[in-house]
């Protein structure tokens, strides 16, 4: 996670989507930074319009319109003149004139507070599909996950998943190899305020493993969570999965 005010600095070969959060409320900003970082995004936070305009070229800008130094709509317009980043306005005001003004200033989408993490990530994926066509396909060994069409294949053979199984796989494939905690998966695939038994996650992961049929593809990291493991390109659909 980038510290507030630090530059975006993806590592070599890092294709993670970079998100610039422009939000003066420290509490809201901290929640967004934490949630999006967990979701595999590369995140930076600034609190003013001036700092936002001085940043590099993120893939997505989450822009609060009520900033302490500059008018948010003007910041949106200047960002649009300088960058082709996807701009999602986040604000407490959802009246039609406010939405129209922001969209006319160059915003790609408009999200009214309060909003859920799942909806925010869906909006980010949607705007990224428009500005970066084809960028929602994840390939990991024999596994191919198409986020836009919700299509999953193993060695070219389609695997039919339930919506919840797909949500879990999408969470893991956001950053293959990274350990995703149980809580992260529950918050992303179920709800940010999930308080039910975590055993439900084990049931879905076991079913997902059986359907994918690639031993070692979904690894359990005991005491932490799950990750996509390093597997061979050769795999048989419907084979014995990891228990």
N, C-alpha and C positions, 0 to 999 in steps of 0.2 A: 504494500500500500504506500502510495506516495504521501509524504507529509504535506500539509497545507502550504501552498505557495511554492512547492518544489516543482521543477520542470518535468514534463513527461519524458521518460527515458526508457523505452522498451529495449530489452536485451537483444542480442543477436538472434535473428530468426524468430523473434516473438511476434506472433500475428494476433495477439489479444487486442480486442477493440479498446481503444483509448477513450475515456470519458472525462470531460471537464465539467465539474459541478460548480456553478456560480450561485452561491447561496450565502446570505449573511447571517442566517440563524445557525449558530454553532451546533445546536442539538440536532436539528434536521440534517445538517450537512454530515455530521458524524454517523448518523444512521444510514444515509445514502452511501457514504464511502465504505462503511463496513459491509453493507449488503451487496453492493456491486463488486467489491473486491472478492468477496466470497463466491460470487457468481462467475469469476474468472476474468473480469474486466480490469483494465489498467486505469486507475482512478487518480485524478488530481482535484483538489478543492481550492477555490479562491473565494474571497468574500466580497469583492467589489467589481464593478464594471470595468474600472481601469485595469485591474489585474487580469481580467478576462481578455481584454483587448490586447494585452501585452504577451499573451501566451502563444504557443506554437500552433500546430495544426492537429487538434484532436479529431477523432472520428465522429464523436457525438458531444454536443454541449447540452447540459441540463441547466436551463437559465431561469432563475427567479426574477420576476419583473420588478420586485420591490427591493432595490439596491440602495445602499446608503450614500453613494456618490453620484451615480448617473441614472438617467431614466432607462428602465429595462428595455423598453421598446426601441430606444435609440441604440442601445448596446446590441440588440438583436439585429437591427438594420446594418450596423457597422460590421458585425461578425459576418453577416451574409455577404457583404461587399468584399471581405478579406479572405474568406474561406468557403470551401464547399462542404464543410462539416454538417452533419444532420443536427438541427437545433430543435430541442423539445423544451417548450416553455412550461415551467412548473410554478403555479401560483394559487393563492387562496381565492382568487376572483374568477368565477366561471361564467360571468355574464357574456352574452353574445357580442356586444361591442368590444369588450376586452379581447375575446378570442379572435375576432376579425382583425383588430388592430395588430395583434401579434403575428397572425398568419400573413397579413399584408406586408409586414416588416421583414418577412423571410423565414419565419418559423415553419418547421415541417410538421409539427404536432403540438398539442396543447393538453396538459394534464393538470387537473384541479386537485389541490390538497383537500383532505387527506386522500392518499391513494395507496394501494397495496404493492408489495415488491413484485408479485407475479405480473401485475398489470404494467408496471414500469418496465420490466425486462421484456415483456411482449411488445411494448411500444418501441423500445430500442431496437429489437430485432426487426420490427416492421420498417422503421425508417432506414435501417442499414440495408435491408433488401432493396429499397428504392435507390439509395446512393451507391451501393456496391453489389450489383447483381451477381449471384453465384457465390457470394461470400458466406452462405449459411450451410455449406456442406462440409462435414467433418469426416476425415478419413483416418483410420487408426488400424493398421494391419488389415485384416480382412473385413473390418467393420466400416460401413459408410452410413452416416446419419445425415439426412437432409432435413434441416430444421424447418424450412418453409413448408415442405409437403408432408412432414411427419412420416417420411419413408425411411425404413431401415433395411439394409441388406448385409448379408454375410457372404463373402466371396461371390457377389453378384446375385445371390438368391434372396428375395424379399422375405423379411421376417415380420409377421403380424403381431403388433404389441397393443396392449390396452393404453388408453391415454395416460394413466398414472405410470405405467412402465416406461412409456416414452419420456415422460417428464424426468424420471430418475436418470435414464440414459442420457438425456440432454444435459442434465446437471453434471454428470461425470465427464461427458465428452467436451464440455466447455474448455477444459484444460487437461487433456489426457496425461496421466501419470501423476497429477497432483492429488493428494489425499483430500477428499471432500468429507467433512465431518457428517455424522448422522444428523446433527441439528441443522446444518446447512441444507441438506437434502430435504428434510421435513419442512423447513421454512420455505423452500423454493417450490417443491412439488405439491405440498399440501397448503400450508398457510403460515404467514409470518408469526402467528400467535398460536401455533399448534401445541396443545397440551395433552394429547392423547397418548396411548401406549406406543413406544417406539418399536414394539414387536411387529407392528403393521408394516414397517419398512423392510424387516427381514423377510417377511412373506413375499412382498413384491420383488425384492432382489433375487430371492430363490427362483421365483417364476421367470424373471428376466434372464437369469443364467441358463435355465433349462431351454428357453426359446432360442437364445443366441447360440447355444450349443458349442461354445468355444472355451474349453478349460483354461482358466487363468486370465480370461478377458476382464472379468470383474473380480478384483482382489479385495479381500477383507484385510484391513489393517487394524488389528485388534486394539481396542481401547481408543481408536481414533475415528475410523469410518471406512470408506471404500475409495477405490481408484481403478482406472483402466490400466491393466497390466500390459507388459510387452509380450505380444504373441506373434506367432508365425503367420505369414500370409495364407498358408494352407489351413483350411478348416472345413469341416463338414457340418452343414446345417442339420439340426435335429440330433446331433451327437450327444453324448453324455456330457451334461454341464457340470459345473462345480456345485457341490452341495451347499 
